[in-house]
């Protein structure tokens, strides 16, 4: 027979308020419950994000560097810039561990749902970035673009053209003709970390949803010559770096193709 939910909540509360000398962000199935968001709210758990997902600072030497226009195989830790990010991918994204987190941002209007592949481990740092990347490569409905102010449409159209250019900082034609969510990022496509920001969550969602975090999108940095070579190497060998969460190819859907038509019409009207 399953235990009483009240007993589970009390046990979770005792654990989340207990002082523990173990690294709370160590990888592996360590002791302690993996909480559902609603339970975390009920017991009043104070959710902390992994330092690996924190925004970079002038005093921080070890952080993730990733241009969100590209696959997470192009993400690396600044302490290990010679290889794609490996160490810490399977580390818990939060303490206490959670089965599900949400990600929102000031740069785009959507909410990204991140669910743990292994409920016994909770959401990992790698799963957070993979979920963001997969979502950014999704198609945008025509109405989402058409309902925007004209100035914002122009920004997205400029971003659309750049992202499909031959510039080394752009994914290029592999994106296809359809309008993607990543086109909303504009020049702020650099991963800036996750933060706890309840006022923004309430303003964005209408309420303080549990386990919901703000994604900071920072101005994109220009790639160094070494980064360009390393990125090209990864793009030429996608099978070695591709995450399971991303399809091998994504053909533009009729919906996204329609969105592109709207963009082209706008350019023609401006001409």
DAURJO-V6660 format. One record per residue. N is the residue number from 0. PHI is phi as a letter, one per 30 degrees, with the letter a starting at -180 (* if undefined). Layout:
n: [N & N]
phi: [PHI & PHI]
This chain:
n: [0 & 1 & 2 & 3 & 4 & 5 & 6 & 7 & 8 & 9 & 10 & 11 & 12 & 13 & 14 & 15 & 16 & 17 & 18 & 19 & 20 & 21 & 22 & 23 & 24 & 25 & 26 & 27 & 28 & 29 & 30 & 31 & 32 & 33 & 34 & 35 & 36 & 37 & 38 & 39 & 40 & 41 & 42 & 43 & 44 & 45 & 46 & 47 & 48 & 49 & 50 & 51 & 52 & 53 & 54 & 55 & 56 & 57 & 58 & 59 & 60 & 61 & 62 & 63 & 64 & 65 & 66 & 67 & 68 & 69 & 70 & 71 & 72 & 73 & 74 & 75 & 76 & 77 & 78 & 79 & 80 & 81 & 82 & 83 & 84 & 85 & 86 & 87 & 88 & 89 & 90 & 91 & 92 & 93 & 94 & 95 & 96 & 97 & 98 & 99 & 100 & 101 & 102 & 103 & 104 & 105 & 106 & 107 & 108 & 109 & 110 & 111 & 112 & 113 & 114 & 115 & 116 & 117 & 118 & 119 & 120 & 121 & 122 & 123 & 124 & 125 & 126 & 127 & 128 & 129 & 130 & 131 & 132 & 133 & 134 & 135 & 136 & 137 & 138 & 139 & 140 & 141 & 142 & 143 & 144 & 145 & 146 & 147 & 148 & 149 & 150 & 151 & 152 & 153 & 154 & 155 & 156 & 157 & 158 & 159 & 160 & 161 & 162 & 163 & 164 & 165 & 166 & 167 & 168 & 169 & 170 & 171 & 172 & 173 & 174 & 175 & 176 & 177 & 178 & 179 & 180 & 181 & 182 & 183 & 184 & 185 & 186 & 187 & 188 & 189 & 190 & 191 & 192 & 193 & 194 & 195 & 196 & 197 & 198 & 199 & 200 & 201 & 202 & 203 & 204 & 205 & 206 & 207 & 208 & 209 & 210 & 211 & 212 & 213 & 214 & 215 & 216 & 217 & 218 & 219 & 220 & 221 & 222 & 223 & 224 & 225 & 226 & 227 & 228 & 229 & 230 & 231 & 232 & 233 & 234 & 235 & 236 & 237 & 238 & 239 & 240 & 241 & 242 & 243 & 244 & 245 & 246 & 247 & 248 & 249 & 250 & 251 & 252 & 253 & 254 & 255 & 256 & 257 & 258 & 259 & 260 & 261 & 262 & 263 & 264 & 265 & 266 & 267 & 268 & 269 & 270]
phi: [* & d & d & d & e & d & d & d & d & d & d & d & d & d & d & d & c & c & d & b & d & d & d & d & c & d & d & j & d & d & d & j & d & c & c & d & e & d & d & e & d & d & d & i & d & d & d & c & d & e & e & d & c & d & d & d & b & d & c & c & c & c & a & d & c & a & d & d & d & c & d & d & d & c & d & b & d & d & d & b & d & d & b & d & e & b & d & j & d & c & d & d & d & b & b & d & d & b & d & a & b & b & b & b & a & d & d & b & d & c & c & c & c & b & c & d & d & c & e & d & c & i & d & c & d & d & d & d & d & d & d & d & d & e & d & d & d & d & d & c & d & e & d & d & d & d & d & d & d & e & d & d & e & d & d & d & d & d & d & e & d & d & d & c & d & c & d & d & c & c & d & i & d & d & d & i & d & d & d & c & d & d & d & d & d & i & d & c & c & d & d & c & j & c & b & d & b & d & e & d & e & d & d & d & c & i & a & d & d & d & h & c & b & c & c & d & c & c & e & d & c & d & d & d & d & d & d & d & d & d & d & d & d & d & d & d & b & d & d & d & b & d & d & d & d & c & d & d & b & b & d & d & d & e & d & d & d & d & d & d & e & d & d & d & d & d & d & d & d & d & d]
